[in-house]
Structure formats: structure tokens, C-alpha cells
Amino acid sequence: MAVAMDQEQQALWLRNARVWTGGEHPRVFDGGVLVRDGRQEALGDDEQLAGQAAGARVIDAGGRLLVPGFINAHMHLYSALARGLALPGEPASNFTEILESLWWRLDAVLDLDDIRAGAELMLLEGLRAGVTTVVDHHASYGAIAGSLGVLADSARRLGVRLATCFEVSDRHGPASARQALEENLRFAGTVRGRDDLAALLGLHASFTLSDVTLGLCRQALGEQGLASHVHLAEDEADNEDARRRGFSGAAERLLAAGVLPPGSLAVHGVHTGPGDWQRLAAAGVDLVHNPQSNMNNAVGAAPLRRMLAAGLRVGLGTDGMEADVREELRAAYLLGRHQEADPRLMWPELGMLLDNNRRIASRLFGVPLGEIAPGAPADLVVLDYFPPTPLEAGNFTGHLLFGCGRLPAWLVVTGGRVRLEAGQPVDVDPAAVAARAREQARRLWSRL
């Protein structure tokens, strides 16, 4: 049996809302949700629920929009303290130089206090946007041991479900790669059976992984029953390295190495093609699209519509660019229409992204996430949005893109506990979180 999210159990009745349920067969109705013991007990109109809500705390949404908590399928929480950072020297001219000049320098000097401050900042910002589940990919080669535990503690404090892993890479040498692998395995052993924390085995990318390290990862994946979380062909350099090793590209090398078992997440896939998509789909591997990061790094744009049409399940992540996955949905929509030069497209694809994030997270945590349904965990968000036009099951995406996609959450409940109310966090002080991050950023930047 799964261990419930840490919480003070309290029955809640969220009423007087416009409810969008999500799930396989989404519907919209006026009413609310009754919550007991961290789960959704019942949903329906207010008159129906009134007779079942004895003893529950009543929260009146005032006609606002009630939705399932949003899910971010790929995140780098550790990137938070890099905001505004400008390092001396010539600007990076390609993706590999971006990694070498910024991100690999940064992760080499991160300490546990930096990790904690950045994670709390990012998780809180996500929570204020209604993001209740995050799939993270971590790297801190300056502080490997215990780093994933720090992230887990931060997530529990904020009330966010977190799946995380440590990025195994040979870029800092084989000894550090083995320590990173050990951190993955240690963390996985501490979260087995929980429904608020989950583990994957993190790998950076094919081009920074030796055959020896891939072999160690394959062995660990098999022994522990884990899936992996790896960057795939974000830039053509990943494929070029794989071709030098005798493979058609990075996807073929990782699959041949046995480090993409079913349920794994391959991230980006900008420079993949139909053959890769078929192989990944056949292997039970999901891909995660991160359009804003890809545009920011000038690596190209993943052909999302063709990937989905080929049967590849594709989710949506922010890759550390920001905490609000709704911004990424809007970017995916605009980029897709721009790529195809056709204003008739992208509505079905956006629905699939919402659905696929739900499926990815539900598999990782072993409970049904991303939907309002009896028995599902009570991860619920009331957006500060009064639908000004008809909101129905078939047009929710339009409201999300052009209405409530940039409005803050008014109420957030995770695991049945109120985490944010009237737009303000109830468990943490945002000013204090920002102050800690600011102080840690000063110290971090001085070490670069």
C-alpha cells in the first residue's frame, strides 16, 4: 500500500466552483468536490454534496474554476539560482558551449544549501501556478551524496509530489559518475512504496556517457526495477557522438545499451526521426517536449505533431526555464502552429499533452494523478478565474491558453491539505524563501 503524503488530515468541501475534471473522459459541471483522508471522496453539485459533508471544512470557490493539479514532466530545480547570472567571456556559440560555460560549471560548485534554496523557490513558484507534481532531473557534482534527499525534504515541506533522480555523467570523471549512480540507488531505496515521492535513474545524455558507465546503469536498472530519465538528441552533437561509436544516433545507442527500459523518459528528442520514434514507442519509452528551452538554446524545434502521429507518447516539461507548465503549453501551441504554418492545428495535440502528463505521473507515483475523480488523491487547484464565456469539456484548452493560463492559483490542495489559500501559501513565507535564495545565489555566484 502506498504511503500517503505527509499531511494534517482534514475533511474539506470545495463548493460553488466551475469544475473541469480532466481524465480520460473530462466533463464540466457546477458544484465541487468532497475530500476525506487525503482523497477525493465525492464530486457533484452542491446540493448533492451538502448531505455528505458533515464535519468538513467548507471552502467557497465563489464561482472560480476548479481543476486537477498541473503536472510538470521535466524540470531542473537546481537551475533556479542561475537567474540573472552573466559570466565573463564570449557568449556561447553552440549548445555544447552553453553546457560547458554555464551549467557544468554551476553544478560542479553547488552545495546542499544551494540545492535547498533553489528547490524551495521553484516548487513554491510552481505551487502558486497550480503545479502540484514535478518530475525533476538533478545535477550537483559539487554535492552528490544526500542531494536527492534535500530535494525530497523541500518537496514535502511545500506539499508537492516529486519524482527525481541524479544525472549520471562521465563529464566530471568516472569516480563522480559512480557516486551519482550510488545516489540514485540510495534515494530509490528510501522512497519505495510512497505516493508523494518517486525515483528514476538519471542519465545526462549519450554523448557524456561511456560504454562502461552505461553498462553499470543497465545493471542497476535491472536489479532495482527502475526506469530512467535521460536527455535525448537535444542537439545534433548527441547524434554525432553516437555515430562515431557506430550507431545511427543517440536513441539507437541508448536502446542498444539497455538503459531505456519500459516507463523511461527521454527528454527533448529535437534531433530524432521516424525510426527513433517507432523504436522508442515499441520499447515503452515516453518523450518529454520542452519547447521554450529548445528555443532558448537555439537547438531547433521537435516535430511534435509527427511524433504524436507516429504513436509516441509525448509529455510536456519546462526544463528549468520556469516553474509554470502552463507557459510551456502556450509555447507548444504557438510553436506548433508556426512550424506547420496552419492555424487549424494543435488543439488535439495540446489535449494529448495534458493527458500524457497525467499518464506519466500516474505511472511514476502509482496513483491516479491529474484528474478529479472519486478515490484519486486530492491534488486540486482553484484558479482565480471566473469563466467569462461558456466553459465546456471540449473548450477547456481555449480557456487555459487565452484566459486562465497566466492567472495565479487562488487555492491549492495537495494530498487533502490546503497549501495555498486566497492566493497565499499557508506553510511558507514567500519573502523568506526569496531572501534565502538570494543569499545563496550571491554565495554561489562568487564560487563561479
C-alpha positions in Angstrom: 0.0 0.0 0.0 1.3 3.5 -0.9 2.3 5.8 1.9 0.2 9.0 1.9 1.6 12.4 1.5 2.5 14.0 4.9 -0.5 15.9 6.0 -2.8 17.0 8.7 -5.9 15.1 7.7 -9.0 17.3 7.5 -12.2 16.8 5.6 -12.8 19.6 3.0 -15.7 20.5 0.9 -14.7 22.7 -2.1 -18.0 24.2 -3.3 -19.5 26.7 -5.7 -16.9 26.2 -8.4 -17.0 25.6 -12.2 -15.3 22.2 -12.3 -13.2 20.7 -15.1 -12.4 17.1 -14.2 -9.7 16.1 -16.7 -9.1 12.4 -17.0 -10.0 10.0 -19.9 -13.5 11.5 -20.3 -13.4 15.1 -19.0 -16.5 16.8 -18.1 -17.5 20.2 -16.7 -20.1 20.9 -14.1 -21.1 23.5 -11.4 -20.5 22.2 -7.9 -17.5 20.9 -6.1 -15.5 18.1 -4.5 -15.6 16.5 -1.1 -12.2 15.4 0.3 -11.5 13.0 3.2 -8.3 11.3 4.3 -6.3 12.9 1.5 -8.5 11.5 -1.3 -11.4 12.8 -3.3 -14.5 11.1 -1.8 -17.3 12.5 -4.0 -18.0 15.2 -6.6 -21.1 16.7 -7.8 -23.4 19.7 -7.5 -23.5 21.5 -4.2 -27.0 20.3 -3.2 -25.9 16.7 -3.7 -22.7 17.1 -1.7 -24.3 19.0 1.2 -25.8 15.9 2.7 -22.4 14.1 2.7 -20.2 17.0 4.0 -20.9 16.8 7.8 -17.9 17.9 9.7 -16.0 19.0 6.7 -14.4 22.5 6.4 -16.2 24.4 3.7 -14.3 26.5 1.2 -16.5 28.5 -1.2 -14.7 29.0 -4.6 -17.1 31.9 -5.4 -17.6 30.6 -9.0 -13.9 30.2 -9.8 -12.5 27.4 -11.9 -11.6 24.1 -10.1 -9.2 21.8 -12.0 -6.8 18.9 -11.2 -3.3 20.0 -10.1 -1.0 20.5 -13.0 2.0 18.3 -13.8 5.5 19.2 -14.9 7.0 16.2 -16.6 10.6 17.5 -16.8 12.3 20.1 -14.5 15.7 21.1 -13.3 15.0 22.6 -9.8 18.7 23.4 -9.4 18.6 25.9 -12.2 16.7 28.5 -10.0 19.8 30.3 -8.7 21.1 31.0 -12.2 18.6 33.7 -12.9 20.3 36.9 -14.0 23.8 35.2 -13.9 26.1 36.7 -16.5 29.5 35.0 -16.6 32.5 36.8 -18.2 33.9 35.8 -21.6 32.5 35.5 -25.0 28.9 34.2 -25.4 28.5 30.5 -26.1 28.1 29.9 -29.8 26.5 26.4 -29.6 24.8 24.1 -27.3 27.9 22.2 -26.1 29.5 25.6 -25.2 26.3 26.6 -23.2 26.7 23.4 -21.2 30.4 23.8 -20.6 30.4 27.5 -19.9 27.4 27.7 -17.6 25.6 24.5 -16.5 28.5 22.2 -15.9 30.4 25.0 -14.1 27.4 25.6 -12.0 26.6 22.0 -11.0 30.3 21.5 -10.1 30.1 24.0 -7.2 26.6 23.6 -5.9 26.3 22.7 -2.2 23.3 21.3 -0.3 22.2 24.8 0.9 22.1 26.0 -2.7 20.1 23.0 -3.7 17.6 23.5 -0.9 17.1 27.2 -1.5 16.7 26.8 -5.3 14.3 23.9 -4.9 12.0 25.7 -2.4 11.9 28.7 -4.7 11.0 26.8 -7.8 8.5 24.5 -6.1 6.8 27.5 -4.4 6.5 29.3 -7.7 5.0 26.2 -9.3 2.6 25.8 -6.5 1.4 29.3 -6.9 0.7 28.5 -10.5 -1.2 25.3 -9.6 1.7 22.8 -10.3 1.3 20.0 -7.7 3.5 17.3 -9.3 7.1 17.7 -10.6 9.3 15.3 -12.4 12.8 16.6 -11.7 16.3 15.8 -13.1 19.1 16.9 -10.8 22.8 17.5 -11.1 25.1 18.9 -8.4 28.5 17.4 -8.8 29.8 19.7 -6.0 27.4 17.9 -3.6 26.3 14.4 -4.7 25.6 12.5 -1.5 22.3 13.4 0.1 21.3 15.9 -2.7 18.2 14.0 -3.6 17.1 13.8 0.0 17.4 17.6 0.2 15.1 17.9 -2.8 12.6 15.4 -1.2 12.6 17.4 2.0 11.9 20.6 0.2 9.0 19.0 -1.8 7.5 17.6 1.4 7.7 20.9 3.1 5.9 22.6 0.2 3.5 19.8 -0.4 4.5 19.0 -4.0 4.7 15.4 -5.3 8.2 14.9 -6.6 9.9 12.3 -8.8 13.6 13.0 -9.0 17.0 11.4 -9.9 20.7 12.4 -10.1 22.2 12.9 -13.6 24.9 10.3 -14.1 27.6 11.6 -16.5 31.3 11.0 -17.1 31.9 14.7 -17.7 33.5 15.0 -14.2 35.2 11.7 -14.4 34.3 8.0 -13.8 34.5 8.2 -10.0 31.9 11.0 -9.9 29.7 9.1 -12.3 29.7 6.1 -9.9 28.9 8.4 -6.9 26.0 9.8 -8.9 24.8 6.3 -9.7 25.0 5.4 -6.0 23.0 8.5 -5.0 20.2 7.4 -7.4 20.1 3.9 -5.8 20.2 5.2 -2.3 17.3 7.6 -2.9 15.3 4.9 -4.7 15.6 2.7 -1.6 14.1 5.4 0.6 11.0 6.2 -1.4 9.8 2.8 -2.5 6.1 2.5 -1.7 5.4 6.2 -1.3 2.9 8.1 -3.4 4.4 11.6 -2.8 8.0 10.8 -3.8 9.3 8.6 -6.6 12.6 7.7 -8.1 14.0 7.3 -11.6 17.6 6.6 -12.6 19.0 9.8 -14.1 21.4 9.9 -17.0 22.7 13.1 -18.7 22.9 12.2 -22.4 24.5 9.6 -24.6 27.4 11.9 -25.5 28.7 12.2 -21.9 28.3 8.6 -21.0 31.0 6.0 -21.6 30.2 2.4 -22.5 31.4 1.3 -19.1 29.1 3.7 -17.3 26.1 2.7 -19.5 26.8 -0.9 -18.5 26.7 -0.1 -14.8 23.5 1.8 -15.3 21.9 -1.1 -17.2 22.8 -3.4 -14.4 21.4 -1.1 -11.7 18.2 -0.6 -13.7 17.6 -4.3 -13.9 18.5 -5.0 -10.3 16.3 -2.2 -8.9 13.4 -2.3 -11.3 13.8 1.4 -12.1 13.1 3.4 -15.3 15.5 6.0 -16.5 15.3 9.8 -17.2 17.7 10.9 -19.9 18.2 13.8 -22.3 18.0 12.6 -25.9 19.2 14.3 -29.0 18.6 17.8 -27.6 21.3 18.9 -30.0 22.8 17.2 -33.1 26.1 16.8 -31.2 24.4 13.9 -29.3 23.8 12.1 -32.5 27.2 12.9 -34.0 28.9 11.3 -31.0 26.7 8.2 -31.3 27.5 7.9 -35.0 31.2 8.0 -34.2 30.6 5.0 -32.0 28.8 3.0 -34.8 25.2 3.8 -34.2 22.6 5.7 -36.3 22.1 8.1 -33.5 21.7 8.6 -29.7 18.4 6.8 -29.5 19.8 3.7 -31.0 22.8 3.7 -28.7 20.8 4.1 -25.5 18.3 1.5 -26.6 21.1 -0.9 -27.5 22.8 -0.3 -24.2 19.7 -1.4 -22.4 19.3 1.8 -20.4 15.8 2.7 -21.6 13.5 0.1 -20.0 9.7 0.5 -20.3 8.5 3.6 -18.5 11.6 5.6 -19.1 11.5 9.3 -20.0 13.6 10.5 -23.0 13.7 14.3 -22.9 13.7 16.7 -25.9 14.2 14.5 -28.9 14.7 17.5 -31.1 17.0 15.7 -33.5 15.2 12.4 -33.7 13.3 11.0 -36.7 10.6 8.5 -37.5 12.8 5.4 -36.9 13.7 6.7 -33.5 10.0 7.4 -32.6 9.0 3.9 -33.6 11.8 2.3 -31.6 11.0 4.4 -28.5 7.3 3.7 -28.7 7.9 0.0 -29.2 10.2 0.0 -26.1 7.6 1.7 -24.0 9.6 4.9 -23.6 7.9 8.3 -23.4 9.4 11.5 -24.7 9.0 14.9 -23.0 8.7 18.1 -25.1 10.3 21.4 -23.7 9.8 24.0 -26.5 10.8 27.1 -24.6 14.2 25.7 -23.5 14.8 24.4 -27.0 14.2 27.8 -28.5 16.3 29.5 -25.8 19.2 27.2 -26.6 18.7 27.6 -30.3 18.8 23.8 -30.8 15.8 23.6 -33.1 12.2 22.5 -32.5 10.9 19.0 -32.0 8.3 17.9 -34.6 5.7 17.3 -32.0 2.7 16.6 -34.3 4.6 14.0 -36.3 5.9 12.4 -33.1 2.4 12.0 -31.7 1.1 10.8 -35.1 3.7 8.1 -35.1 2.3 6.7 -31.8 5.0 8.1 -29.5 3.6 9.3 -26.1 4.9 12.8 -25.6 4.6 14.8 -22.3 5.4 18.4 -21.5 8.1 19.9 -19.3 9.7 23.2 -18.5 13.3 22.1 -18.3 14.0 24.7 -15.6 13.1 27.6 -17.8 10.2 28.4 -15.3 8.0 26.7 -12.8 4.7 27.2 -14.6 4.0 24.4 -17.0 1.0 26.4 -18.4 3.5 28.7 -20.0 5.1 25.7 -21.8 1.7 24.6 -23.1 1.2 28.0 -24.6 4.6 27.9 -26.2 4.0 24.4 -27.6 0.7 25.7 -29.1 2.3 28.8 -30.8 5.4 27.0 -31.9 3.4 24.1 -33.4 1.3 26.5 -35.5 4.3 28.4 -36.5 6.1 25.3 -37.6 3.2 24.0 -39.6 2.1 27.4 -40.9 -1.5 26.2 -40.4 -4.0 27.9 -38.0 -6.2 24.8 -37.9 -3.7 22.7 -36.0 -2.5 22.0 -32.4 -5.8 21.7 -30.5 -5.8 17.9 -30.4 -2.1 17.9 -29.7 -2.5 20.1 -26.7 -5.1 17.8 -25.3 -2.7 14.9 -25.7 0.0 16.8 -23.8 -2.3 17.3 -20.8 -3.4 13.6 -21.0 0.1 12.3 -21.4 1.5 14.2 -18.4 -1.3 12.7 -16.4 -0.4 9.2 -17.6 3.3 9.7 -17.0 2.8 11.0 -13.4 0.2 8.3 -12.5 2.6 5.6 -13.6 5.5 7.1 -11.6 3.7 7.5 -8.4 1.3 4.6 -8.6 -1.8 6.6 -8.0 -4.2 8.4 -10.4 -3.0 12.0 -10.7 -4.1 14.8 -12.9 -7.9 14.2 -12.7 -10.8 14.9 -10.5 -12.4 11.6 -9.7 -13.6 9.7 -6.6 -10.7 7.8 -5.0 -8.0 9.9 -6.6 -5.5 11.8 -4.4 -6.9 15.2 -3.5 -4.5 17.4 -5.6 -6.8 20.2 -6.5 -6.4 23.8 -7.8 -8.9 26.6 -7.8 -7.6 29.2 -10.3 -8.5 32.8 -9.7 -10.6 32.7 -12.9 -14.3 33.4 -13.4 -15.1 31.9 -16.8 -16.4 34.9 -18.8 -17.6 32.7 -21.7 -19.1 29.2 -21.8 -16.6 26.7 -20.4 -17.3 23.1 -21.5 -15.4 19.8 -21.7 -14.4 20.4 -25.3 -13.1 24.0 -25.0 -11.1 23.9 -21.7 -7.9 24.3 -23.7 -9.0 27.5 -25.1 -9.7 28.9 -21.7 -6.3 27.7 -20.5 -4.4 29.3 -23.3 -6.3 32.6 -23.6 -7.9 33.1 -20.2 -6.6 31.4 -17.0 -3.2 30.2 -18.3 -1.4 33.2 -16.7 -3.6 33.8 -13.7 -2.5 32.7 -10.2 -3.9 29.8 -8.2 -6.4 31.0 -5.6 -6.4 27.7 -3.7 -4.2 24.7 -3.9 -4.8 21.4 -2.1 -2.3 18.5 -2.2 -2.9 15.2 -0.5 -6.0 16.7 1.1 -4.1 19.5 2.8 -4.6 23.2 2.0 -1.2 24.5 0.8 -2.3 27.9 -0.7 -5.4 29.9 0.2 -6.6 33.2 -1.1 -3.5 33.2 -3.3 -1.1 33.0 -0.4 0.9 29.9 0.8 -0.1 28.7 4.2 3.0 26.8 5.2 5.9 29.0 4.0 6.7 32.7 3.7 7.4 33.7 0.1 9.6 36.6 1.1 11.7 34.4 3.3 12.1 31.8 0.6 13.2 34.5 -1.9 15.6 36.0 0.7 17.3 32.6 1.3 17.6 32.0 -2.4 19.1 35.5 -3.0 21.7 35.0 -0.3 22.6 31.5 -1.6 22.8 32.9 -5.1 25.3 35.5 -4.0 27.5 32.8 -2.4 27.1 30.5 -5.4 28.0 33.2 -8.0 31.1 34.1 -6.0 32.4 30.5 -6.5 32.0 30.5 -10.3 
